Amino acid sequence: MAKKKHIFLIGFMGVGKSTISSELSRLSKRKEIDTDAQIIKEQKMTIPELFEKKGEAYFRNCETNLLERLKEKEEALIISCGGGMAMRKQNAALMKESGIVVWLTATPETILERVRENQDRPILKGNMNVEFIAELMEQRRKKYEAAADIIVRTDNRTVEEICREIMSQAVND
């Protein structure tokens, strides 16, 4: 059995996965893959367009297929996952088989502050408020917990502090 090598960053939109991924990539000298960006590149359309034209199920299948391909990669990667990636049991299993899964968390208030100006979040369309975000986070909490090997809080912390915590627990090469 191959040793766990990738570091997967999971969590709700706006917790800082992309920001943390970039810095972890720099610190660990590992290549970084953003699953949403990879799917956009492969499908040649934005995520809102994918949801609209092909549906959420199609997009979720793209995520699973990408995880299956990443599992086969020899080099250790930093992988920033879309917010819903861990909702499928199959995806959580694929991540756990090939890496360490880090669940980044933040409060609903922090999330709203971070995503307020972003229009590329189909799930928040017309629901840009703390109550809706808190409810959606609660719906996803058990699945994030089940997928996670490590839980790291991002509220009121610097990128460096968060990365140091992840590196101390997840990087063993």
SULGINOR-V776836 format. One record per residue. N is the residue number from 1. RES is the residue in three letters. SS is DSSP state (H for helix, E for strand, C for the rest). NEAR is the number of other ideal C-beta (glycine too) atoms within 12 Angstrom. Layout:
# SULGINOR-V776836
N|RES|SS|NEAR / N|RES|SS|NEAR
This chain:
# SULGINOR-V776836
1|MET|C|6 / 2|ALA|C|14 / 3|LYS|C|13 / 4|LYS|C|24 / 5|LYS|C|29 / 6|HIS|E|44 / 7|ILE|E|44 / 8|PHE|E|50 / 9|LEU|E|51 / 10|ILE|E|48 / 11|GLY|C|44 / 12|PHE|C|42 / 13|MET|C|37 / 14|GLY|C|35 / 15|VAL|C|39 / 16|GLY|C|39 / 17|LYS|H|45 / 18|SER|H|33 / 19|THR|H|28 / 20|ILE|H|44 / 21|SER|H|39 / 22|SER|H|24 / 23|GLU|H|28 / 24|LEU|H|42 / 25|SER|H|30 / 26|ARG|H|18 / 27|LEU|H|24 / 28|SER|H|29 / 29|LYS|C|15 / 30|ARG|C|28 / 31|LYS|E|24 / 32|GLU|E|32 / 33|ILE|E|35 / 34|ASP|E|30 / 35|THR|H|41 / 36|ASP|H|34 / 37|ALA|H|23 / 38|GLN|H|26 / 39|ILE|H|34 / 40|ILE|H|23 / 41|LYS|H|16 / 42|GLU|H|18 / 43|GLN|H|23 / 44|LYS|C|12 / 45|MET|C|18 / 46|THR|C|21 / 47|ILE|H|36 / 48|PRO|H|21 / 49|GLU|H|18 / 50|LEU|H|27 / 51|PHE|H|27 / 52|GLU|H|15 / 53|LYS|H|16 / 54|LYS|H|20 / 55|GLY|C|15 / 56|GLU|H|21 / 57|ALA|H|15 / 58|TYR|H|20 / 59|PHE|H|35 / 60|ARG|H|28 / 61|ASN|H|20 / 62|CYS|H|33 / 63|GLU|H|40 / 64|THR|H|30 / 65|ASN|H|23 / 66|LEU|H|35 / 67|LEU|H|39 / 68|GLU|H|20 / 69|ARG|H|21 / 70|LEU|H|36 / 71|LYS|H|26 / 72|GLU|C|17 / 73|LYS|C|21 / 74|GLU|C|13 / 75|GLU|C|21 / 76|ALA|C|29 / 77|LEU|E|36 / 78|ILE|E|40 / 79|ILE|E|46 / 80|SER|E|38 / 81|CYS|C|49 / 82|GLY|C|43 / 83|GLY|C|40 / 84|GLY|C|35 / 85|MET|H|41 / 86|ALA|H|41 / 87|MET|H|31 / 88|ARG|C|29 / 89|LYS|H|17 / 90|GLN|H|22 / 91|ASN|H|36 / 92|ALA|H|32 / 93|ALA|H|21 / 94|LEU|H|31 / 95|MET|H|42 / 96|LYS|H|25 / 97|GLU|H|25 / 98|SER|H|30 / 99|GLY|E|38 / 100|ILE|E|36 / 101|VAL|E|39 / 102|VAL|E|43 / 103|TRP|E|41 / 104|LEU|E|42 / 105|THR|E|31 / 106|ALA|C|34 / 107|THR|C|20 / 108|PRO|H|30 / 109|GLU|H|19 / 110|THR|H|27 / 111|ILE|H|36 / 112|LEU|H|27 / 113|GLU|H|21 / 114|ARG|H|28 / 115|VAL|H|31 / 116|ARG|C|18 / 117|GLU|C|12 / 118|ASN|C|20 / 119|GLN|C|14 / 120|ASP|C|23 / 121|ARG|C|30 / 122|PRO|H|25 / 123|ILE|H|30 / 124|LEU|H|29 / 125|LYS|C|16 / 126|GLY|C|10 / 127|ASN|C|19 / 128|MET|C|24 / 129|ASN|C|17 / 130|VAL|H|21 / 131|GLU|H|15 / 132|PHE|H|22 / 133|ILE|H|32 / 134|ALA|H|21 / 135|GLU|H|17 / 136|LEU|H|29 / 137|MET|H|33 / 138|GLU|H|16 / 139|GLN|H|17 / 140|ARG|H|32 / 141|ARG|H|23 / 142|LYS|H|16 / 143|LYS|H|29 / 144|TYR|H|38 / 145|GLU|H|20 / 146|ALA|H|22 / 147|ALA|H|36 / 148|ALA|C|31 / 149|ASP|C|27 / 150|ILE|E|30 / 151|ILE|E|27 / 152|VAL|E|36 / 153|ARG|E|22 / 154|THR|C|33 / 155|ASP|C|21 / 156|ASN|C|13 / 157|ARG|C|22 / 158|THR|C|15 / 159|VAL|H|24 / 160|GLU|H|16 / 161|GLU|H|19 / 162|ILE|H|36 / 163|CYS|H|32 / 164|ARG|H|20 / 165|GLU|H|25 / 166|ILE|H|39 / 167|MET|H|28 / 168|SER|H|18 / 169|GLN|H|21 / 170|ALA|H|35 / 171|VAL|C|26 / 172|ASN|C|14 / 173|ASP|C|15
